[in-house]
Amino acid sequence: MTEFDLIARYFTRPARRAALGVGDDCALINPAPGMQLAISSDMLVEGRHFFSDVSPYSLGHKALAVNLSDLAACGATPAGFTLALALPSIDAVWLQEFSRGLWALADRHSCELIGGDTTQGPLNICITVFGEVPRGCALLRSSAQLGDDIYVSGTLGDARLALDALQGKFELPADVLAHARLRLEQPAPRVALGTALRGIATSAIDISDGLAGDLGHILKASGVGAQVDIEAAIHLIAACAHIDWPKALFERQELLNTVFSGGDDYELAFTAPPTARGAVQAAAVGTQTAVTRIGVIESEPGLRLVDAQGQLITARFNSFDHFAR
Amino acid sequence: MTEFDLIARYFTRPARRAALGVGDDCALINPAPGMQLAISSDMLVEGRHFFSDVSPYSLGHKALAVNLSDLAACGATPAGFTLALALPSIDAVWLQEFSRGLWALADRHSCELIGGDTTQGPLNICITVFGEVPRGCALLRSSAQLGDDIYVSGTLGDARLALDALQGKFELPADVLAHARLRLEQPAPRVALGTALRGIATSAIDISDGLAGDLGHILKASGVGAQVDIEAAIHLIAACAHIDWPKALFERQELLNTVFSGGDDYELAFTAPPTARGAVQAAAVGTQTAVTRIGVIESEPGLRLVDAQGQLITARFNSFDHFAR
């Protein structure tokens, strides 16, 4: 199979929204009047972002999911993406499954593949995604306001739980591992919630490197600080899952670590004024996405954790850094 | 140095044209009314697209140049790009030089870096570039017309000459190698010519995989064939360079191979009706880019080569395929 056969067989469909899709020097899109284009790029590397034995279906899903999660954090509606793929060799079964996972998620979000590149090399997947957001309505990191509530969507910690179990740090019951692994390998980007929060949330970010680090980006960009209730935060551990997160297995500090520096969650952290609590709940209900209020924006810089009695507790958390040892 | 320090130090500048640049979940751009957005992605892998000892300055240049060349082939004006970078480790000297090469070319084309990703992994550079073109004016591969002239910009074969010499296939005089190597490692994308050809050229493509294969894409997409004059084509070998291409070193068949399947040239092949010869020359002169007429579009499918006497000659050329052995 040649490079062109590969593209034709697995990665080409007729353009629906784009003016011109795969097959020319460039793709062409016609931005709608009054819309801004939101653009994000994520690169996934074997051994760094996924295990070598991950199913190619899951990998196709996740490579697009992490990009859609960035659109969600901006409140943008997915429109299209490019895929650049370095492959050690052409493996028809792998390509079939990878593209099946990719198309399934792309179709769910009406996000079409408009172009890209393939080459031989160590496995590397780079997707650049494009979404639309009405001009001036994008959710940014930099506009959290004093007194805003802080929210987190869904649950945190499942991906970290799966990662630790797969790396042999502990054993999990089969149903717990299966659920956690699905969250690690096939995260569901919060696109519907993100767009529903336009005009409601004052700031947003997607949680890919852990809540502490990612909320920290909002605080720094907005020039504010935050107080977070650790009981509410720990409650985020599988609060809405169908199975019980095995909290009994863990020390309290481990639970905190999991929530605050777990990583790979792809939930949204966002802020909104207390006057918008009803609107936030309506957005959550309307998009069938759980949302938990965990704290408040304060003027003093930094992230402060308080217990149920309102007492400050001391803790340090790391944000994920690809170059840290 | 952390991942965030790295981005801040080497890859962040204030956004000028973009509504929002590096530093949030997404970049935001405001497409101008009436313009289409042209988008292209290229991934460069060590050992496949560049030698491990290439200067990082050249690599920064080339990674963007090959993408700008795709915009040129569409007649689009560069606007911005994202950069996703997998690095084995953080090497401050390498990053300084890589970013210097990247910025120098980006500045020359007013193309700003608006976002991206960095991670640890085998060296891989993936750039996605965005350009603007008035709606309906993009140069496509699919609209070459019967009777059109076929043109090629600049010169062909220098990159292949350098590659072969660097791989020890033959020796070259130092000045010849230096010139050819610059063409291989720092190609000049034909952006000015591409935009000048809007409304003049009927089709265009950039020559990255060799003239035979890339012109072949135009023929196939347009449902036509072509006759090409091999004397005119061989004349493309350094026809305009300051130094003499050492033609005497080569057999005739080697010269043909170099022109038709050399690769890495980043010149434009394009078609235009005979009535537009004056306009093509004006575009060439106005952008200080040599342009050579090498053949004509015919109805019979396929690429036919003729000699100075108009006699058909038989030859087969390969197009570059990243997965071919």
Interface residues (C-beta under 8 A of the other chain):
Chain A: M1 T2 E3 F4 L6 A19 L20 G23 D24 D25 C26 A27 L28 I29 N30 P31 P33 M35 Q36 L37 A38 I39 S40 S41 D42 M43 V45 E46 G47 R48 H49 D70 L71 A73 C74 A76 T82 L83 A84 L85 A86 L87 S89 I90 I114 G115 G116 D117 T118 T119 Q120 G121 P122 N124 C126 T128 F130 G131 V133 R135 A138 L140 R141 S142 A204 I205 D206 A221 D321 H322 F323 A324
Chain B: M1 T2 E3 F4 L6 A19 L20 G23 D24 D25 C26 A27 L28 I29 N30 P31 P33 M35 Q36 L37 A38 I39 S40 S41 D42 M43 L44 V45 E46 G47 R48 H49 D70 L71 A73 C74 A76 T82 L83 A84 L85 A86 L87 S89 I90 I114 G115 G116 D117 T118 T119 Q120 G121 P122 N124 C126 T128 F130 G131 V133 R135 A138 L140 R141 S142 A204 I205 D206 A221 D321 H322 F323 A324
